Amino acid sequence: MLIGFLIRSEDDWAEWRRCVKHVQGKAIIHVADHEPNLEGSAGSEGRQSAIDEVETLSDDDTDTVLDG
């Protein structure tokens, strides 16, 4: 699912962030104050090992997985 927000000015941005931050219940939208630094972090090493473990499935394998 993709959700978009039309923000036309810095005032709109500030208001949108304030509203997202102060919701009742469990928040489903999180806004970071800065972009994450992925280079050299433990997260990037973990991601590389996950890529190494990826296995491709043929169309025949997909039917077996869905039926099982």
PDB file with SEQRES, HELIX, SHEET and CRYST1 records, atoms N, CA, C and O in Angstrom:
SEQRES   1 A   68  MET LEU ILE GLY PHE LEU ILE ARG SER GLU ASP ASP TRP          
SEQRES   2 A   68  ALA GLU TRP ARG ARG CYS VAL LYS HIS VAL GLN GLY LYS          
SEQRES   3 A   68  ALA ILE ILE HIS VAL ALA ASP HIS GLU PRO ASN LEU GLU          
SEQRES   4 A   68  GLY SER ALA GLY SER GLU GLY ARG GLN SER ALA ILE ASP          
SEQRES   5 A   68  GLU VAL GLU THR LEU SER ASP ASP ASP THR ASP THR VAL          
SEQRES   6 A   68  LEU ASP GLY                                                  
HELIX    1 AA1 GLU A   10  LYS A   21  1                                  12    
HELIX    2 AA2 ALA A   42  ASP A   52  1                                  11    
HELIX    3 AA3 ASP A   59  ASP A   67  1                                   9    
CRYST1    1.000    1.000    1.000  90.00  90.00  90.00 P 1           1          
ATOM      1  N   MET A   1       0.852  -1.164   0.000  1.00  0.00           N  
ATOM      2  CA  MET A   1       0.000   0.000   0.000  1.00  0.00           C  
ATOM      3  C   MET A   1       0.901   1.231   0.000  1.00  0.00           C  
ATOM      4  O   MET A   1       1.918   1.270   0.692  1.00  0.00           O  
ATOM      5  N   LEU A   2       0.525   2.206  -0.762  1.00  0.00           N  
ATOM      6  CA  LEU A   2       1.262   3.458  -0.825  1.00  0.00           C  
ATOM      7  C   LEU A   2       0.306   4.584  -0.468  1.00  0.00           C  
ATOM      8  O   LEU A   2      -0.788   4.681  -1.026  1.00  0.00           O  
ATOM      9  N   ILE A   3       0.718   5.424   0.453  1.00  0.00           N  
ATOM     10  CA  ILE A   3      -0.086   6.565   0.876  1.00  0.00           C  
ATOM     11  C   ILE A   3       0.728   7.820   0.622  1.00  0.00           C  
ATOM     12  O   ILE A   3       1.914   7.866   0.948  1.00  0.00           O  
ATOM     13  N   GLY A   4       0.112   8.829   0.050  1.00  0.00           N  
ATOM     14  CA  GLY A   4       0.804  10.087  -0.204  1.00  0.00           C  
ATOM     15  C   GLY A   4       0.158  11.226   0.566  1.00  0.00           C  
ATOM     16  O   GLY A   4      -1.019  11.169   0.923  1.00  0.00           O  
ATOM     17  N   PHE A   5       0.941  12.250   0.810  1.00  0.00           N  
ATOM     18  CA  PHE A   5       0.463  13.443   1.509  1.00  0.00           C  
ATOM     19  C   PHE A   5       0.879  14.655   0.696  1.00  0.00           C  
ATOM     20  O   PHE A   5       2.029  14.750   0.266  1.00  0.00           O  
ATOM     21  N   LEU A   6      -0.036  15.576   0.482  1.00  0.00           N  
ATOM     22  CA  LEU A   6       0.270  16.801  -0.242  1.00  0.00           C  
ATOM     23  C   LEU A   6       0.630  17.874   0.779  1.00  0.00           C  
ATOM     24  O   LEU A   6      -0.219  18.334   1.542  1.00  0.00           O  
ATOM     25  N   ILE A   7       1.886  18.259   0.779  1.00  0.00           N  
ATOM     26  CA  ILE A   7       2.381  19.272   1.712  1.00  0.00           C  
ATOM     27  C   ILE A   7       2.901  20.424   0.873  1.00  0.00           C  
ATOM     28  O   ILE A   7       3.862  20.265   0.121  1.00  0.00           O  
ATOM     29  N   ARG A   8       2.274  21.579   0.996  1.00  0.00           N  
ATOM     30  CA  ARG A   8       2.565  22.705   0.103  1.00  0.00           C  
ATOM     31  C   ARG A   8       3.516  23.746   0.671  1.00  0.00           C  
ATOM     32  O   ARG A   8       4.047  24.569  -0.075  1.00  0.00           O  
ATOM     33  N   SER A   9       3.735  23.722   1.974  1.00  0.00           N  
ATOM     34  CA  SER A   9       4.594  24.746   2.567  1.00  0.00           C  
ATOM     35  C   SER A   9       5.250  24.193   3.841  1.00  0.00           C  
ATOM     36  O   SER A   9       4.908  23.104   4.303  1.00  0.00           O  
ATOM     37  N   GLU A  10       6.184  24.952   4.392  1.00  0.00           N  
ATOM     38  CA  GLU A  10       6.807  24.533   5.654  1.00  0.00           C  
ATOM     39  C   GLU A  10       5.793  24.531   6.788  1.00  0.00           C  
ATOM     40  O   GLU A  10       5.884  23.712   7.703  1.00  0.00           O  
ATOM     41  N   ASP A  11       4.827  25.443   6.733  1.00  0.00           N  
ATOM     42  CA  ASP A  11       3.779  25.450   7.758  1.00  0.00           C  
ATOM     43  C   ASP A  11       2.943  24.172   7.682  1.00  0.00           C  
ATOM     44  O   ASP A  11       2.611  23.581   8.710  1.00  0.00           O  
ATOM     45  N   ASP A  12       2.600  23.742   6.444  1.00  0.00           N  
ATOM     46  CA  ASP A  12       1.885  22.473   6.265  1.00  0.00           C  
ATOM     47  C   ASP A  12       2.711  21.317   6.825  1.00  0.00           C  
ATOM     48  O   ASP A  12       2.175  20.427   7.484  1.00  0.00           O  
ATOM     49  N   TRP A  13       4.025  21.335   6.557  1.00  0.00           N  
ATOM     50  CA  TRP A  13       4.921  20.280   7.023  1.00  0.00           C  
ATOM     51  C   TRP A  13       4.936  20.218   8.551  1.00  0.00           C  
ATOM     52  O   TRP A  13       4.825  19.143   9.140  1.00  0.00           O  
ATOM     53  N   ALA A  14       5.073  21.375   9.175  1.00  0.00           N  
ATOM     54  CA  ALA A  14       5.118  21.430  10.639  1.00  0.00           C  
ATOM     55  C   ALA A  14       3.797  20.931  11.235  1.00  0.00           C  
ATOM     56  O   ALA A  14       3.801  20.188  12.216  1.00  0.00           O  
ATOM     57  N   GLU A  15       2.687  21.333  10.653  1.00  0.00           N  
ATOM     58  CA  GLU A  15       1.373  20.905  11.136  1.00  0.00           C  
ATOM     59  C   GLU A  15       1.175  19.404  10.940  1.00  0.00           C  
ATOM     60  O   GLU A  15       0.663  18.721  11.827  1.00  0.00           O  
ATOM     61  N   TRP A  16       1.578  18.893   9.781  1.00  0.00           N  
ATOM     62  CA  TRP A  16       1.451  17.468   9.495  1.00  0.00           C  
ATOM     63  C   TRP A  16       2.273  16.650  10.483  1.00  0.00           C  
ATOM     64  O   TRP A  16       1.782  15.659  11.025  1.00  0.00           O  
ATOM     65  N   ARG A  17       3.517  17.054  10.723  1.00  0.00           N  
ATOM     66  CA  ARG A  17       4.374  16.336  11.677  1.00  0.00           C  
ATOM     67  C   ARG A  17       3.784  16.368  13.076  1.00  0.00           C  
ATOM     68  O   ARG A  17       3.812  15.365  13.789  1.00  0.00           O  
ATOM     69  N   ARG A  18       3.243  17.529  13.474  1.00  0.00           N  
ATOM     70  CA  ARG A  18       2.646  17.647  14.797  1.00  0.00           C  
ATOM     71  C   ARG A  18       1.458  16.693  14.929  1.00  0.00           C  
ATOM     72  O   ARG A  18       1.314  16.016  15.947  1.00  0.00           O  
ATOM     73  N   CYS A  19       0.616  16.641  13.910  1.00  0.00           N  
ATOM     74  CA  CYS A  19      -0.562  15.767  13.945  1.00  0.00           C  
ATOM     75  C   CYS A  19      -0.173  14.292  13.944  1.00  0.00           C  
ATOM     76  O   CYS A  19      -0.790  13.491  14.646  1.00  0.00           O  
ATOM     77  N   VAL A  20       0.843  13.926  13.164  1.00  0.00           N  
ATOM     78  CA  VAL A  20       1.289  12.534  13.114  1.00  0.00           C  
ATOM     79  C   VAL A  20       1.881  12.115  14.454  1.00  0.00           C  
ATOM     80  O   VAL A  20       1.704  10.980  14.894  1.00  0.00           O  
ATOM     81  N   LYS A  21       2.578  13.031  15.088  1.00  0.00           N  
ATOM     82  CA  LYS A  21       3.248  12.725  16.352  1.00  0.00           C  
ATOM     83  C   LYS A  21       2.253  12.533  17.496  1.00  0.00           C  
ATOM     84  O   LYS A  21       2.502  11.736  18.401  1.00  0.00           O  
ATOM     85  N   HIS A  22       1.146  13.241  17.468  1.00  0.00           N  
ATOM     86  CA  HIS A  22       0.205  13.233  18.587  1.00  0.00           C  
ATOM     87  C   HIS A  22      -1.102  12.545  18.206  1.00  0.00           C  
ATOM     88  O   HIS A  22      -2.155  13.181  18.145  1.00  0.00           O  
ATOM     89  N   VAL A  23      -1.026  11.243  17.951  1.00  0.00           N  
ATOM     90  CA  VAL A  23      -2.228  10.472  17.655  1.00  0.00           C  
ATOM     91  C   VAL A  23      -2.556   9.586  18.849  1.00  0.00           C  
ATOM     92  O   VAL A  23      -1.677   9.227  19.633  1.00  0.00           O  
ATOM     93  N   GLN A  24      -3.811   9.244  18.972  1.00  0.00           N  
ATOM     94  CA  GLN A  24      -4.206   8.305  20.022  1.00  0.00           C  
ATOM     95  C   GLN A  24      -4.005   6.893  19.494  1.00  0.00           C  
ATOM     96  O   GLN A  24      -4.213   6.640  18.308  1.00  0.00           O  
ATOM     97  N   GLY A  25      -3.612   5.993  20.343  1.00  0.00           N  
ATOM     98  CA  GLY A  25      -3.404   4.612  19.924  1.00  0.00           C  
ATOM     99  C   GLY A  25      -2.008   4.406  19.362  1.00  0.00           C  
ATOM    100  O   GLY A  25      -1.105   5.216  19.575  1.00  0.00           O  
ATOM    101  N   LYS A  26      -1.855   3.325  18.654  1.00  0.00           N  
ATOM    102  CA  LYS A  26      -0.554   2.956  18.102  1.00  0.00           C  
ATOM    103  C   LYS A  26      -0.269   3.741  16.825  1.00  0.00           C  
ATOM    104  O   LYS A  26      -1.085   3.764  15.904  1.00  0.00           O  
ATOM    105  N   ALA A  27       0.884   4.375  16.782  1.00  0.00           N  
ATOM    106  CA  ALA A  27       1.260   5.156  15.605  1.00  0.00           C  
ATOM    107  C   ALA A  27       1.623   4.219  14.453  1.00  0.00           C  
ATOM    108  O   ALA A  27       2.325   3.228  14.651  1.00  0.00           O  
ATOM    109  N   ILE A  28       1.143   4.536  13.258  1.00  0.00           N  
ATOM    110  CA  ILE A  28       1.493   3.736  12.085  1.00  0.00           C  
ATOM    111  C   ILE A  28       2.406   4.498  11.136  1.00  0.00           C  
ATOM    112  O   ILE A  28       2.918   3.926  10.173  1.00  0.00           O  
ATOM    113  N   ILE A  29       2.613   5.773  11.397  1.00  0.00           N  
ATOM    114  CA  ILE A  29       3.514   6.604  10.600  1.00  0.00           C  
ATOM    115  C   ILE A  29       4.574   7.155  11.536  1.00  0.00           C  
ATOM    116  O   ILE A  29       4.256   7.720  12.582  1.00  0.00           O  
ATOM    117  N   HIS A  30       5.823   6.991  11.161  1.00  0.00           N  
ATOM    118  CA  HIS A  30       6.931   7.500  11.952  1.00  0.00           C  
ATOM    119  C   HIS A  30       7.764   8.421  11.072  1.00  0.00           C  
ATOM    120  O   HIS A  30       8.087   8.059   9.941  1.00  0.00           O  
ATOM    121  N   VAL A  31       8.116   9.592  11.561  1.00  0.00           N  
ATOM    122  CA  VAL A  31       8.921  10.547  10.814  1.00  0.00           C  
ATOM    123  C   VAL A  31      10.225  10.743  11.567  1.00  0.00           C  
ATOM    124  O   VAL A  31      10.228  11.145  12.731  1.00  0.00           O  
ATOM    125  N   ALA A  32      11.339  10.454  10.892  1.00  0.00           N  
ATOM    126  CA  ALA A  32      12.654  10.619  11.507  1.00  0.00           C  
ATOM    127  C   ALA A  32      13.117  12.067  11.380  1.00  0.00           C  
ATOM    128  O   ALA A  32      12.743  12.769  10.441  1.00  0.00           O  
ATOM    129  N   ASP A  33      13.927  12.499  12.326  1.00  0.00           N  
ATOM    130  CA  ASP A  33      14.467  13.853  12.284  1.00  0.00           C  
ATOM    131  C   ASP A  33      15.601  13.993  11.276  1.00  0.00           C  
ATOM    132  O   ASP A  33      15.938  15.102  10.861  1.00  0.00           O  
ATOM    133  N   HIS A  34      16.192  12.859  10.881  1.00  0.00           N  
ATOM    134  CA  HIS A  34      17.298  12.883   9.913  1.00  0.00           C  
ATOM    135  C   HIS A  34      17.327  11.559   9.160  1.00  0.00           C  
ATOM    136  O   HIS A  34      16.713  10.583   9.592  1.00  0.00           O  
ATOM    137  N   GLU A  35      18.037  11.524   8.036  1.00  0.00           N  
ATOM    138  CA  GLU A  35      18.163  10.295   7.270  1.00  0.00           C  
ATOM    139  C   GLU A  35      19.085   9.332   8.001  1.00  0.00           C  
ATOM    140  O   GLU A  35      20.065   9.765   8.608  1.00  0.00           O  
ATOM    141  N   PRO A  36      18.794   8.031   7.957  1.00  0.00           N  
ATOM    142  CA  PRO A  36      19.657   7.070   8.637  1.00  0.00           C  
ATOM    143  C   PRO A  36      21.000   6.941   7.922  1.00  0.00           C  
ATOM    144  O   PRO A  36      21.076   7.038   6.697  1.00  0.00           O  
ATOM    145  N   ASN A  37      22.047   6.725   8.694  1.00  0.00           N  
ATOM    146  CA  ASN A  37      23.376   6.509   8.148  1.00  0.00           C  
ATOM    147  C   ASN A  37      23.571   5.004   8.031  1.00  0.00           C  
ATOM    148  O   ASN A  37      23.837   4.337   9.030  1.00  0.00           O  
ATOM    149  N   LEU A  38      23.444   4.461   6.820  1.00  0.00           N  
ATOM    150  CA  LEU A  38      23.515   3.019   6.632  1.00  0.00           C  
ATOM    151  C   LEU A  38      24.923   2.531   6.319  1.00  0.00           C  
ATOM    152  O   LEU A  38      25.206   1.345   6.484  1.00  0.00           O  
ATOM    153  N   GLU A  39      25.805   3.407   5.877  1.00  0.00           N  
ATOM    154  CA  GLU A  39      27.160   2.991   5.532  1.00  0.00           C  
ATOM    155  C   GLU A  39      27.947   2.678   6.800  1.00  0.00           C  
ATOM    156  O   GLU A  39      28.025   3.500   7.713  1.00  0.00           O  
ATOM    157  N   GLY A  40      28.524   1.490   6.843  1.00  0.00           N  
ATOM    158  CA  GLY A  40      29.371   1.112   7.968  1.00  0.00           C  
ATOM    159  C   GLY A  40      28.618   0.765   9.237  1.00  0.00           C  
ATOM    160  O   GLY A  40      29.241   0.505  10.266  1.00  0.00           O  
ATOM    161  N   SER A  41      27.305   0.754   9.190  1.00  0.00           N  
ATOM    162  CA  SER A  41      26.550   0.414  10.401  1.00  0.00           C  
ATOM    163  C   SER A  41      26.324  -1.090  10.451  1.00  0.00           C  
ATOM    164  O   SER A  41      26.477  -1.781   9.444  1.00  0.00           O  
ATOM    165  N   ALA A  42      25.966  -1.585  11.603  1.00  0.00           N  
ATOM    166  CA  ALA A  42      25.703  -3.014  11.760  1.00  0.00           C  
ATOM    167  C   ALA A  42      24.539  -3.444  10.870  1.00  0.00           C  
ATOM    168  O   ALA A  42      24.502  -4.582  10.401  1.00  0.00           O  
ATOM    169  N   GLY A  43      23.594  -2.542  10.639  1.00  0.00           N  
ATOM    170  CA  GLY A  43      22.449  -2.872   9.802  1.00  0.00           C  
ATOM    171  C   GLY A  43      22.834  -3.175   8.374  1.00  0.00           C  
ATOM    172  O   GLY A  43      22.234  -4.050   7.749  1.00  0.00           O  
ATOM    173  N   SER A  44      23.828  -2.469   7.834  1.00  0.00           N  
ATOM    174  CA  SER A  44      24.209  -2.723   6.449  1.00  0.00           C  
ATOM    175  C   SER A  44      24.897  -4.078   6.314  1.00  0.00           C  
ATOM    176  O   SER A  44      24.727  -4.744   5.292  1.00  0.00           O  
ATOM    177  N   GLU A  45      25.676  -4.510   7.321  1.00  0.00           N  
ATOM    178  CA  GLU A  45      26.310  -5.822   7.276  1.00  0.00           C  
ATOM    179  C   GLU A  45      25.254  -6.918   7.341  1.00  0.00           C  
ATOM    180  O   GLU A  45      25.353  -7.916   6.627  1.00  0.00           O  
ATOM    181  N   GLY A  46      24.261  -6.746   8.174  1.00  0.00           N  
ATOM    182  CA  GLY A  46      23.182  -7.717   8.267  1.00  0.00           C  
ATOM    183  C   GLY A  46      22.411  -7.821   6.972  1.00  0.00           C  
ATOM    184  O   GLY A  46      22.018  -8.913   6.563  1.00  0.00           O  
ATOM    185  N   ARG A  47      22.198  -6.712   6.336  1.00  0.00           N  
ATOM    186  CA  ARG A  47      21.478  -6.714   5.062  1.00  0.00           C  
ATOM    187  C   ARG A  47      22.269  -7.465   4.001  1.00  0.00           C  
ATOM    188  O   ARG A  47      21.681  -8.212   3.218  1.00  0.00           O  
ATOM    189  N   GLN A  48      23.577  -7.291   3.954  1.00  0.00           N  
ATOM    190  CA  GLN A  48      24.398  -7.999   2.977  1.00  0.00           C  
ATOM    191  C   GLN A  48      24.309  -9.505   3.185  1.00  0.00           C  
ATOM    192  O   GLN A  48      24.204 -10.251   2.212  1.00  0.00           O  
ATOM    193  N   SER A  49      24.349  -9.965   4.425  1.00  0.00           N  
ATOM    194  CA  SER A  49      24.254 -11.406   4.668  1.00  0.00           C  
ATOM    195  C   SER A  49      22.880 -11.938   4.269  1.00  0.00           C  
ATOM    196  O   SER A  49      22.769 -13.077   3.818  1.00  0.00           O  
ATOM    197  N   ALA A  50      21.838 -11.132   4.430  1.00  0.00           N  
ATOM    198  CA  ALA A  50      20.499 -11.558   4.021  1.00  0.00           C  
ATOM    199  C   ALA A  50      20.434 -11.723   2.508  1.00  0.00           C  
ATOM    200  O   ALA A  50      19.808 -12.662   2.017  1.00  0.00           O  
ATOM    201  N   ILE A  51      21.065 -10.837   1.774  1.00  0.00           N  
ATOM    202  CA  ILE A  51      21.078 -10.935   0.317  1.00  0.00           C  
ATOM    203  C   ILE A  51      21.778 -12.212  -0.117  1.00  0.00           C  
ATOM    204  O   ILE A  51      21.353 -12.862  -1.072  1.00  0.00           O  
ATOM    205  N   ASP A  52      22.848 -12.575   0.579  1.00  0.00           N  
ATOM    206  CA  ASP A  52      23.584 -13.800   0.244  1.00  0.00           C  
ATOM    207  C   ASP A  52      22.741 -15.054   0.447  1.00  0.00           C  
ATOM    208  O   ASP A  52      23.026 -16.083  -0.165  1.00  0.00           O  
ATOM    209  N   GLU A  53      21.720 -14.996   1.283  1.00  0.00           N  
ATOM    210  CA  GLU A  53      20.898 -16.168   1.593  1.00  0.00           C  
ATOM    211  C   GLU A  53      19.647 -16.273   0.724  1.00  0.00           C  
ATOM    212  O   GLU A  53      18.883 -17.227   0.866  1.00  0.00           O  
ATOM    213  N   VAL A  54      19.425 -15.317  -0.170  1.00  0.00           N  
ATOM    214  CA  VAL A  54      18.228 -15.309  -1.012  1.00  0.00           C  
ATOM    215  C   VAL A  54      18.291 -16.465  -2.000  1.00  0.00           C  
ATOM    216  O   VAL A  54      19.319 -16.694  -2.637  1.00  0.00           O  
ATOM    217  N   GLU A  55      17.178 -17.194  -2.122  1.00  0.00           N  
ATOM    218  CA  GLU A  55      17.070 -18.274  -3.097  1.00  0.00           C  
ATOM    219  C   GLU A  55      15.950 -17.935  -4.063  1.00  0.00           C  
ATOM    220  O   GLU A  55      14.879 -17.492  -3.650  1.00  0.00           O  
ATOM    221  N   THR A  56      16.194 -18.142  -5.338  1.00  0.00           N  
ATOM    222  CA  THR A  56      15.152 -17.881  -6.327  1.00  0.00           C  
ATOM    223  C   THR A  56      14.294 -19.124  -6.489  1.00  0.00           C  
ATOM    224  O   THR A  56      14.781 -20.244  -6.333  1.00  0.00           O  
ATOM    225  N   LEU A  57      13.035 -18.934  -6.798  1.00  0.00           N  
ATOM    226  CA  LEU A  57      12.104 -20.032  -7.029  1.00  0.00           C  
ATOM    227  C   LEU A  57      11.667 -20.019  -8.483  1.00  0.00           C  
ATOM    228  O   LEU A  57      11.469 -18.955  -9.069  1.00  0.00           O  
ATOM    229  N   SER A  58      11.519 -21.191  -9.059  1.00  0.00           N  
ATOM    230  CA  SER A  58      10.955 -21.275 -10.403  1.00  0.00           C  
ATOM    231  C   SER A  58       9.438 -21.245 -10.262  1.00  0.00           C  
ATOM    232  O   SER A  58       8.918 -21.320  -9.148  1.00  0.00           O  
ATOM    233  N   ASP A  59       8.729 -21.136 -11.374  1.00  0.00           N  
ATOM    234  CA  ASP A  59       7.264 -21.145 -11.328  1.00  0.00           C  
ATOM    235  C   ASP A  59       6.739 -22.446 -10.740  1.00  0.00           C  
ATOM    236  O   ASP A  59       5.714 -22.444 -10.058  1.00  0.00           O  
ATOM    237  N   ASP A  60       7.426 -23.563 -10.996  1.00  0.00           N  
ATOM    238  CA  ASP A  60       7.010 -24.859 -10.443  1.00  0.00           C  
ATOM    239  C   ASP A  60       7.135 -24.870  -8.930  1.00  0.00           C  
ATOM    240  O   ASP A  60       6.266 -25.404  -8.242  1.00  0.00           O  
ATOM    241  N   ASP A  61       8.220 -24.278  -8.396  1.00  0.00           N  
ATOM    242  CA  ASP A  61       8.436 -24.224  -6.951  1.00  0.00           C  
ATOM    243  C   ASP A  61       7.372 -23.376  -6.269  1.00  0.00           C  
ATOM    244  O   ASP A  61       6.952 -23.689  -5.155  1.00  0.00           O  
ATOM    245  N   THR A  62       6.932 -22.304  -6.926  1.00  0.00           N  
ATOM    246  CA  THR A  62       5.939 -21.406  -6.343  1.00  0.00           C  
ATOM    247  C   THR A  62       4.632 -22.150  -6.090  1.00  0.00           C  
ATOM    248  O   THR A  62       4.014 -21.958  -5.044  1.00  0.00           O  
ATOM    249  N   ASP A  63       4.196 -22.999  -7.032  1.00  0.00           N  
ATOM    250  CA  ASP A  63       2.963 -23.767  -6.853  1.00  0.00           C  
ATOM    251  C   ASP A  63       3.073 -24.691  -5.642  1.00  0.00           C  
ATOM    252  O   ASP A  63       2.116 -24.834  -4.880  1.00  0.00           O  
ATOM    253  N   THR A  64       4.220 -25.311  -5.465  1.00  0.00           N  
ATOM    254  CA  THR A  64       4.432 -26.222  -4.343  1.00  0.00           C  
ATOM    255  C   THR A  64       4.374 -25.478  -3.018  1.00  0.00           C  
ATOM    256  O   THR A  64       3.763 -25.956  -2.062  1.00  0.00           O  
ATOM    257  N   VAL A  65       5.009 -24.305  -2.955  1.00  0.00           N  
ATOM    258  CA  VAL A  65       5.030 -23.528  -1.727  1.00  0.00           C  
ATOM    259  C   VAL A  65       3.629 -23.070  -1.367  1.00  0.00           C  
ATOM    260  O   VAL A  65       3.244 -23.137  -0.200  1.00  0.00           O  
ATOM    261  N   LEU A  66       2.846 -22.600  -2.353  1.00  0.00           N  
ATOM    262  CA  LEU A  66       1.499 -22.114  -2.068  1.00  0.00           C  
ATOM    263  C   LEU A  66       0.557 -23.241  -1.659  1.00  0.00           C  
ATOM    264  O   LEU A  66      -0.326 -23.036  -0.826  1.00  0.00           O  
ATOM    265  N   ASP A  67       0.737 -24.429  -2.236  1.00  0.00           N  
ATOM    266  CA  ASP A  67      -0.131 -25.550  -1.891  1.00  0.00           C  
ATOM    267  C   ASP A  67       0.207 -26.164  -0.539  1.00  0.00           C  
ATOM    268  O   ASP A  67      -0.659 -26.737   0.123  1.00  0.00           O  
ATOM    269  N   GLY A  68       1.484 -26.042  -0.124  1.00  0.00           N  
ATOM    270  CA  GLY A  68       1.937 -26.696   1.104  1.00  0.00           C  
ATOM    271  C   GLY A  68       1.596 -25.903   2.269  1.00  0.00           C  
ATOM    272  O   GLY A  68       1.900 -26.298   3.394  1.00  0.00           O  
TER     273      GLY A  68                                                      
END                                                                             
